[in-house]
Amino acid sequence: MLESLLQPITAEQVFGQAPIPKEPRLVGDCVMWIEQRPHERGRSTALIRPWGRPELPVQELTPYPINLRTRVHEYGGGAVSTAIEGRKIHITWIDDCNGSLWYQLFHLNNILEANIGDWLCPIDHPRCLSRGSELLLANGLIDLSRNRWLGVMEKNEKDFLVAFSLDFTEQDPNILYIANDFLGYPVIAPNGNQLAWIEWEFPNMPWDISRVCWSALDINGELIQKFFLQIDDLPNDGNISFFQPIWLNNSQLLVSEDSSNWWNLIRINIDKSKNNNLSIDRNWSLSAEIGLPQWVYGMSTTSASQNEIFSLACKNGYWSLNHLSSDGLISKVNQPFDDLSAINIDSHKAVAIASNSNVGIGLLEVDLKSYSWQHTPSSSLDFDPALLSIPECFWFEGWGGESTHAWYYPPSHGKEGTAPLIVKSHSGPTAMASKGLNLGIQYWTSRGWGVVDVNYGGSTGFGRKYRNRLKSTWGGSRCF
């Protein structure tokens, strides 16, 4: 046994063929997600299975050669949209093979009656909605009230809100709105008559300065009365970032904003009977981040269903899952994962991407009534888990006397005395070194090295002031 513990993790184990789950969502009684497959040269595909039943077979909805990927703003994200209508499931996707928008209608089978692995039954064949291969599309939603896809198109260094009918093929985009520069995260109200989105302008990045936009929609889905939501009690300098708007109902919009130094949730009440007057509820105050830099579309730190709100919050590098009640009470959900992303809830069900220091990335499914949970890793560890080094959180004095965060991984299997040390920094500039299992680091600690993984100034997860340390100093050493 001791001999096996001393065998270090190999490069083959580090650079294995484990798939990467992304953007999970609940579709009726099922959970659907995108899986990126290294063994298929990075191809991404949509998978589905019954929620909470990882022992059941997975159904692939977008078989080879379909590759789910978008390239808006180069970083992409947000390739798949879904909508449920009774037992009908509408799915749209962007295929990177030609950049086109595709649509297919499915029937959601009763899980108890379906053939094993046949959870969705195609009602028709996939149909290409867009014309040509030069379009850059992403971040869409399905507007069932008008039977259309509505999303973002990038063209000539500008972003557009565009629509495609689900009834026709080979269409040119119907342009609904042209941003001054950039936009994203469109969300439609339950009644289908209002649209909100995030907008930002050059040279600002969306985590520096952005705005929440709102517009009424007419019967044909055209935008009317578009304006920026002006929130009077925010700081006058206007250096505020908004993240991920969500409609709670037809008059309340939930969004994160960082005027307090932290991305915290506010509830915007829109009174359409009084010239769209606004009032703001700040019921949930945390010294933690409920938000992320918008490099890619499809990110989610908050989800709501039937007046229930659950969020992911990051404090000192640790992520937690929380229930937010309307009276301001914030309750942490007891579960063992502290590297969390991409939450989605529906009724009493939740799904997210999760990892910790001992368990690799996978799907986390939580019953929101009992708070019972189960986790399905994308791959199993093919080495003795006793080899793993558990990171220790520490702070050190960085540039200009600023306190800087890092994770220290000691050499594993009890090596004592002095040891060589590797100091690494994450890709940037606004990412973060998390506590999730990192086999690249474990490769070295299993060989007797220590590793320090630095969240240099500019990293996300420690507030706006920490994130701004790197602003206008990219490429320098002052962030440490």
C-alpha positions as CSV (number, residue, x, y, z in Angstrom):
1,M,0.0,0.0,0.0
2,L,2.8,2.4,0.9
3,E,4.5,1.7,-2.3
4,S,1.4,2.6,-4.3
5,L,1.0,5.8,-2.4
6,L,4.5,6.9,-3.5
7,Q,3.8,6.5,-7.2
8,P,3.4,10.1,-8.6
9,I,0.6,11.2,-10.8
10,T,1.6,10.8,-14.5
11,A,1.3,13.2,-17.4
12,E,-1.1,10.8,-19.0
13,Q,-3.4,11.0,-16.0
14,V,-3.1,14.8,-16.1
15,F,-3.8,15.2,-19.8
16,G,-6.4,12.5,-20.1
17,Q,-9.6,12.5,-22.1
18,A,-12.0,13.6,-19.4
19,P,-15.0,15.5,-20.9
20,I,-15.9,19.0,-19.6
21,P,-19.5,19.8,-18.6
22,K,-20.8,23.3,-19.3
23,E,-24.0,25.3,-19.1
24,P,-26.4,22.8,-17.4
25,R,-30.1,23.5,-17.4
26,L,-33.3,21.8,-16.2
27,V,-35.7,20.8,-19.0
28,G,-38.9,19.4,-17.4
29,D,-37.9,16.3,-15.4
30,C,-34.5,16.1,-17.1
31,V,-31.1,17.8,-16.9
32,M,-29.4,18.9,-20.1
33,W,-25.8,20.1,-20.5
34,I,-23.1,20.8,-23.0
35,E,-20.2,18.3,-23.0
36,Q,-16.8,19.3,-24.5
37,R,-15.0,16.2,-25.6
38,P,-11.2,16.2,-25.8
39,H,-11.2,12.8,-27.4
40,E,-13.2,14.3,-30.3
41,R,-10.8,17.2,-30.8
42,G,-12.7,19.4,-28.5
43,R,-16.2,19.0,-30.1
44,S,-19.0,20.1,-27.9
45,T,-22.4,18.3,-27.9
46,A,-25.7,18.5,-26.0
47,L,-26.6,15.6,-23.6
48,I,-29.7,14.9,-21.6
49,R,-30.9,12.4,-18.9
50,P,-33.4,12.4,-16.1
51,W,-32.6,14.8,-13.3
52,G,-31.2,13.0,-10.2
53,R,-30.7,9.7,-12.0
54,P,-27.0,9.5,-12.9
55,E,-27.2,5.7,-13.2
56,L,-29.4,6.0,-16.3
57,P,-28.1,6.3,-19.8
58,V,-27.4,9.7,-21.4
59,Q,-29.0,10.7,-24.7
60,E,-26.9,12.7,-27.1
61,L,-29.1,15.3,-28.9
62,T,-26.5,16.8,-31.3
63,P,-24.5,13.9,-32.7
64,Y,-21.3,14.2,-34.7
65,P,-20.3,16.2,-36.7
66,I,-22.4,18.9,-34.9
67,N,-20.1,21.1,-32.8
68,L,-21.8,23.5,-30.4
69,R,-19.8,26.6,-30.3
70,T,-20.2,30.4,-30.8
71,R,-17.5,33.0,-31.7
72,V,-19.1,36.3,-30.8
73,H,-16.5,38.5,-29.2
74,E,-14.1,35.6,-30.0
75,Y,-14.7,33.9,-26.6
76,G,-18.2,32.8,-27.5
77,G,-20.5,30.8,-25.1
78,G,-24.2,30.6,-25.0
79,A,-24.6,28.2,-28.0
80,V,-27.8,26.4,-26.9
81,S,-31.3,27.7,-26.1
82,T,-34.3,25.7,-24.8
83,A,-37.9,26.3,-24.1
84,I,-40.6,23.9,-22.8
85,E,-44.2,23.9,-23.9
86,G,-46.2,21.2,-22.2
87,R,-44.3,18.0,-23.3
88,K,-42.8,19.8,-26.3
89,I,-39.1,20.8,-26.0
90,H,-37.8,23.5,-28.4
91,I,-34.0,23.4,-28.8
92,T,-31.8,25.8,-30.9
93,W,-28.1,25.7,-31.3
94,I,-25.2,27.3,-33.1
95,D,-23.1,24.8,-35.1
96,D,-19.5,25.8,-35.3
97,C,-19.1,23.8,-38.5
98,N,-20.7,26.7,-40.4
99,G,-21.8,29.2,-37.8
100,S,-25.5,28.6,-38.5
101,L,-28.5,28.7,-36.2
102,W,-30.4,25.4,-36.0
103,Y,-33.7,24.3,-34.5
104,Q,-35.4,21.1,-33.6
105,L,-38.6,20.2,-31.8
106,F,-38.7,17.2,-29.5
107,H,-41.3,15.4,-27.3
108,L,-40.4,14.8,-23.7
109,N,-41.2,11.2,-22.9
110,N,-42.5,10.1,-19.5
111,I,-39.4,8.9,-17.7
112,L,-41.2,5.8,-16.4
113,E,-42.5,4.9,-19.8
114,A,-39.6,5.9,-22.1
115,N,-37.2,3.4,-23.5
116,I,-34.0,3.6,-21.6
117,G,-31.9,6.4,-23.0
118,D,-34.7,7.7,-25.2
119,W,-35.7,10.7,-23.1
120,L,-36.5,13.1,-25.9
121,C,-38.1,11.9,-29.1
122,P,-37.6,14.1,-32.2
123,I,-40.8,15.5,-33.7
124,D,-39.1,16.8,-36.8
125,H,-35.6,16.9,-38.4
126,P,-33.1,19.7,-37.5
127,R,-33.7,22.8,-39.6
128,C,-31.2,25.5,-40.4
129,L,-32.8,28.9,-39.6
130,S,-30.1,31.2,-40.8
131,R,-28.7,31.9,-44.2
132,G,-25.0,31.8,-45.1
133,S,-22.0,31.0,-43.0
134,E,-20.7,34.5,-42.1
135,L,-23.0,35.3,-39.2
136,L,-21.7,35.5,-35.6
137,L,-24.6,34.5,-33.4
138,A,-24.8,33.6,-29.7
139,N,-26.6,34.1,-26.4
140,G,-30.1,33.4,-27.6
141,L,-33.5,32.7,-26.1
142,I,-36.6,31.1,-27.5
143,D,-39.6,33.5,-27.5
144,L,-42.5,31.1,-27.6
145,S,-45.1,33.8,-27.8
146,R,-43.8,34.7,-31.2
147,N,-42.2,31.4,-32.2
148,R,-38.8,32.9,-32.7
149,W,-35.2,32.8,-31.6
150,L,-33.9,36.1,-30.3
151,G,-30.2,36.7,-29.5
152,V,-27.0,38.5,-30.2
153,M,-25.3,39.0,-33.6
154,E,-21.8,40.6,-33.9
155,K,-21.1,42.4,-37.1
156,N,-18.6,45.1,-38.1
157,E,-17.5,45.4,-34.4
158,K,-21.0,46.1,-33.2
159,D,-23.6,44.0,-31.5
160,F,-27.2,43.6,-32.6
161,L,-30.3,42.1,-31.1
162,V,-31.7,39.9,-33.9
163,A,-34.5,37.4,-34.4
164,F,-35.1,34.4,-36.6
165,S,-38.5,32.7,-37.0
166,L,-38.7,29.1,-35.9
167,D,-41.1,28.5,-38.9
168,F,-38.7,29.1,-41.8
169,T,-35.3,28.1,-43.0
170,E,-32.4,30.0,-44.6
171,Q,-33.4,33.4,-43.3
172,D,-31.6,36.7,-43.0
173,P,-31.6,38.1,-39.5
174,N,-34.4,40.4,-38.5
175,I,-32.5,43.3,-36.8
176,L,-34.4,44.5,-33.7
177,Y,-31.8,46.8,-32.1
178,I,-28.3,48.1,-32.7
179,A,-26.1,48.7,-29.7
180,N,-23.6,51.5,-29.6
181,D,-21.0,48.8,-29.1
182,F,-21.7,45.6,-27.1
183,L,-24.6,43.8,-25.5
184,G,-25.6,40.5,-24.0
185,Y,-27.7,38.5,-21.6
186,P,-31.2,39.3,-23.2
187,V,-34.0,38.0,-21.0
188,I,-37.7,38.2,-21.8
189,A,-40.5,38.7,-19.1
190,P,-43.0,35.9,-18.5
191,N,-45.7,37.8,-20.3
192,G,-43.5,38.1,-23.4
193,N,-44.0,41.9,-23.5
194,Q,-40.7,43.1,-22.0
195,L,-37.1,42.6,-22.7
196,A,-34.0,43.4,-20.6
197,W,-30.3,43.1,-21.4
198,I,-26.8,44.3,-20.4
199,E,-25.0,46.9,-22.6
200,W,-21.5,48.3,-22.4
201,E,-19.4,50.6,-24.6
202,F,-15.8,50.8,-25.8
203,P,-13.3,51.2,-24.2
204,N,-14.9,49.7,-21.1
205,M,-15.1,46.0,-20.3
206,P,-18.4,44.8,-19.0
207,W,-17.0,44.3,-15.5
208,D,-15.9,47.9,-15.5
209,I,-19.0,49.9,-16.6
210,S,-22.2,48.4,-18.0
211,R,-25.9,49.3,-17.9
212,V,-29.2,47.5,-17.7
213,C,-31.5,48.2,-20.7
214,W,-35.2,47.7,-20.8
215,S,-37.8,47.8,-23.6
216,A,-41.4,47.0,-24.1
217,L,-42.2,44.8,-27.0
218,D,-45.1,45.3,-29.3
219,I,-47.4,42.5,-30.6
220,N,-44.9,41.8,-33.4
221,G,-42.0,41.7,-31.0
222,E,-40.4,45.0,-32.1
223,L,-38.7,47.1,-29.4
224,I,-40.6,50.2,-28.2
225,Q,-39.7,52.7,-25.4
226,K,-36.2,51.4,-25.0
227,F,-34.2,53.1,-22.2
228,F,-31.4,52.5,-19.7
229,L,-32.7,51.7,-16.2
230,Q,-31.5,54.7,-14.2
231,I,-31.0,53.8,-10.5
232,D,-30.7,57.1,-8.6
233,D,-29.1,55.9,-5.4
234,L,-26.1,54.4,-7.1
235,P,-22.7,56.3,-7.0
236,N,-22.6,59.3,-9.3
237,D,-19.4,58.3,-11.0
238,G,-21.3,55.6,-12.9
239,N,-18.5,53.0,-12.6
240,I,-20.8,50.2,-11.9
241,S,-21.0,46.7,-13.5
242,F,-24.2,44.7,-13.8
243,F,-24.4,41.0,-14.3
244,Q,-27.1,38.5,-15.4
245,P,-30.6,40.0,-15.3
246,I,-33.4,37.7,-14.4
247,W,-37.2,38.4,-14.5
248,L,-38.8,37.3,-11.3
249,N,-42.2,38.2,-12.7
250,N,-43.6,40.8,-15.1
251,S,-42.7,43.8,-12.9
252,Q,-39.5,42.7,-11.1
253,L,-36.1,42.3,-12.4
254,L,-33.3,40.7,-10.4
255,V,-29.7,41.7,-11.3
256,S,-26.2,41.8,-9.7
257,E,-24.4,45.2,-9.4
258,D,-21.1,46.1,-7.7
259,S,-21.6,49.6,-6.4
260,S,-20.8,48.3,-2.9
261,N,-17.5,46.8,-4.1
262,W,-19.2,43.4,-4.3
263,W,-21.5,42.0,-7.0
264,N,-24.7,41.8,-4.9
265,L,-28.2,41.2,-6.0
266,I,-30.8,44.0,-6.2
267,R,-34.5,43.7,-7.2
268,I,-35.7,46.4,-9.6
269,N,-39.4,47.1,-9.4
270,I,-40.7,48.6,-12.7
271,D,-44.1,50.3,-12.4
272,K,-45.5,50.5,-15.9
273,S,-48.5,52.4,-14.8
274,K,-46.3,55.3,-13.7
275,N,-44.1,56.0,-16.6
276,N,-41.9,53.0,-15.8
277,N,-40.8,54.4,-12.5
278,L,-38.3,52.4,-10.6
279,S,-37.8,51.4,-7.0
280,I,-34.9,49.3,-5.7
281,D,-34.8,46.6,-3.1
282,R,-31.4,45.7,-1.6
283,N,-32.4,42.9,0.6
284,W,-29.3,40.8,0.3
285,S,-26.0,42.4,1.4
286,L,-22.9,40.2,1.3
287,S,-19.2,40.8,1.3
288,A,-19.0,38.3,-1.4
289,E,-19.3,38.1,-5.2
290,I,-22.6,37.0,-6.9
291,G,-21.3,37.7,-10.4
292,L,-18.5,37.0,-12.8
293,P,-16.6,39.0,-15.6
294,Q,-18.5,38.6,-18.8
295,W,-15.8,37.1,-21.0
296,V,-18.2,34.5,-22.4
297,Y,-22.0,34.1,-22.6
298,G,-23.9,31.4,-20.8
299,M,-22.6,32.1,-17.3
300,S,-25.0,32.0,-14.3
301,T,-24.5,32.7,-10.6
302,T,-28.2,33.1,-9.8
303,S,-31.4,31.3,-10.7
304,A,-35.0,31.8,-9.7
305,S,-38.2,29.7,-9.9
306,Q,-41.6,30.2,-8.4
307,N,-40.3,33.2,-6.2
308,E,-37.5,31.1,-4.9
309,I,-34.0,32.5,-5.5
310,F,-30.7,30.6,-5.2
311,S,-27.3,32.0,-5.9
312,L,-23.6,31.1,-5.9
313,A,-21.4,33.5,-3.9
314,C,-17.6,33.6,-3.7
315,K,-15.8,34.8,-0.6
316,N,-12.0,34.5,-0.2
317,G,-11.9,32.1,-3.0
318,Y,-14.6,29.7,-1.7
319,W,-17.9,29.3,-3.5
320,S,-21.1,28.5,-1.7
321,L,-24.7,27.8,-2.7
322,N,-27.2,30.0,-0.9
323,H,-31.0,30.4,-0.6
324,L,-32.1,34.0,-0.6
325,S,-35.5,34.7,1.0
326,S,-37.6,37.8,0.2
327,D,-37.1,39.2,3.7
328,G,-33.3,39.3,3.3
329,L,-32.4,36.0,5.0
330,I,-29.5,34.3,3.3
331,S,-29.2,30.6,4.1
332,K,-26.2,28.5,3.0
333,V,-27.0,25.1,1.5
334,N,-24.9,22.4,3.2
335,Q,-23.0,20.6,0.5
336,P,-19.3,19.7,0.2
337,F,-18.3,21.6,-3.0
338,D,-16.6,25.0,-3.0
339,D,-15.8,25.4,-6.7
340,L,-19.2,26.1,-8.2
341,S,-20.6,27.6,-11.4
342,A,-23.5,27.7,-13.8
343,I,-26.5,27.2,-11.5
344,N,-30.0,26.6,-12.8
345,I,-33.1,25.8,-10.8
346,D,-36.7,24.8,-11.6
347,S,-39.3,24.1,-8.9
348,H,-37.5,22.0,-6.2
349,K,-34.6,20.9,-8.4
350,A,-31.2,22.5,-9.0
351,V,-28.2,21.7,-11.1
352,A,-24.7,23.3,-11.2
353,I,-21.1,22.5,-12.2
354,A,-19.1,21.6,-9.1
355,S,-15.7,20.4,-7.8
356,N,-13.6,20.5,-4.7
357,S,-10.0,19.6,-3.7
358,N,-10.7,15.9,-3.7
359,V,-13.3,15.5,-6.5
360,G,-13.0,16.5,-10.1
361,I,-15.5,18.7,-12.0
362,G,-19.0,17.2,-12.6
363,L,-22.7,17.8,-12.3
364,L,-24.1,18.6,-8.9
365,E,-27.8,18.0,-8.5
366,V,-29.6,19.3,-5.4
367,D,-33.1,18.6,-4.1
368,L,-34.2,22.0,-2.9
369,K,-36.8,20.6,-0.5
370,S,-34.6,18.2,1.4
371,Y,-31.2,19.7,0.4
372,S,-30.0,16.2,-0.4
373,W,-27.5,16.2,-3.2
374,Q,-25.5,14.0,-5.6
375,H,-22.5,14.6,-7.7
376,T,-21.5,12.9,-10.9
377,P,-17.8,13.5,-11.8
378,S,-16.9,13.7,-15.5
379,S,-14.2,11.0,-14.9
380,S,-13.0,8.9,-12.0
381,L,-9.6,9.2,-10.5
382,D,-7.3,6.4,-11.7
383,F,-4.8,6.9,-8.9
384,D,-4.9,6.6,-5.1
385,P,-6.7,9.7,-3.7
386,A,-4.1,9.8,-0.8
387,L,-1.8,11.3,-3.4
388,L,-3.8,14.5,-3.4
389,S,-2.5,17.7,-1.8
390,I,-5.2,19.8,-0.2
391,P,-4.6,23.6,-0.7
392,E,-4.3,26.0,2.2
393,C,-5.6,29.5,1.9
394,F,-3.2,32.3,2.8
395,W,-2.6,36.0,2.2
396,F,0.7,37.8,1.7
397,E,1.8,41.4,1.3
398,G,1.9,42.1,-2.4
399,W,2.8,45.2,-4.5
400,G,2.3,48.5,-2.7
401,G,1.6,46.7,0.6
402,E,-1.6,45.3,-0.7
403,S,-2.9,42.0,0.7
404,T,-2.9,39.3,-2.0
405,H,-4.5,35.9,-1.9
406,A,-3.0,32.6,-2.8
407,W,-3.5,28.8,-2.4
408,Y,-0.5,26.8,-1.1
409,Y,-0.3,23.1,-2.0
410,P,2.2,21.3,0.2
411,P,4.1,18.3,-1.2
412,S,1.8,15.2,-0.8
413,H,2.2,11.9,1.0
414,G,3.9,13.5,4.1
415,K,7.2,14.7,2.6
416,E,9.0,16.7,5.3
417,G,11.8,19.2,5.3
418,T,12.6,21.7,2.5
419,A,11.1,21.2,-0.9
420,P,11.3,23.0,-4.2
421,L,8.5,25.5,-4.9
422,I,6.6,26.4,-8.0
423,V,4.7,29.8,-8.0
424,K,2.0,30.0,-10.7
425,S,-0.6,32.4,-11.8
426,H,-3.9,31.8,-13.6
427,S,-4.6,33.0,-17.1
428,G,-6.1,36.4,-16.8
429,P,-6.6,39.1,-16.4
430,T,-9.8,38.7,-14.3
431,A,-10.0,34.9,-13.8
432,M,-9.3,33.3,-10.5
433,A,-7.4,30.3,-9.0
434,S,-10.1,28.2,-7.4
435,K,-9.9,25.3,-4.9
436,G,-11.2,22.8,-7.4
437,L,-9.2,19.7,-8.2
438,N,-6.3,20.7,-10.5
439,L,-4.3,17.6,-11.7
440,G,-1.7,19.8,-13.3
441,I,-0.8,21.1,-9.8
442,Q,-1.2,17.6,-8.3
443,Y,1.4,16.3,-10.8
444,W,4.1,18.4,-9.0
445,T,2.9,17.9,-5.4
446,S,2.9,14.1,-5.9
447,R,6.6,14.5,-6.9
448,G,7.5,16.3,-3.7
449,W,7.1,19.9,-4.9
450,G,5.1,22.6,-3.2
451,V,3.0,24.9,-5.4
452,V,1.6,28.4,-4.8
453,D,-1.3,29.3,-7.0
454,V,-1.7,33.1,-6.8
455,N,-4.8,35.1,-7.1
456,Y,-2.9,38.2,-8.1
457,G,-4.4,41.7,-8.0
458,G,-7.0,41.8,-10.8
459,S,-8.5,38.4,-10.0
460,T,-12.2,37.9,-9.6
461,G,-13.8,36.8,-6.4
462,F,-12.4,39.4,-4.0
463,G,-14.4,42.5,-4.9
464,R,-14.2,45.4,-7.4
465,K,-11.3,47.1,-5.7
466,Y,-9.2,43.9,-5.9
467,R,-10.2,43.4,-9.5
468,N,-9.3,47.0,-10.4
469,R,-5.7,46.6,-9.2
470,L,-4.8,45.4,-12.7
471,K,-6.7,48.0,-14.6
472,S,-4.5,49.9,-17.0
473,T,-1.4,47.9,-15.8
474,W,-1.7,44.7,-17.9
475,G,1.6,43.2,-18.6
476,G,3.3,44.7,-15.6
477,S,4.4,43.1,-12.3
478,R,2.5,45.5,-10.0
479,C,-0.5,43.2,-9.6
480,F,1.5,40.8,-7.3
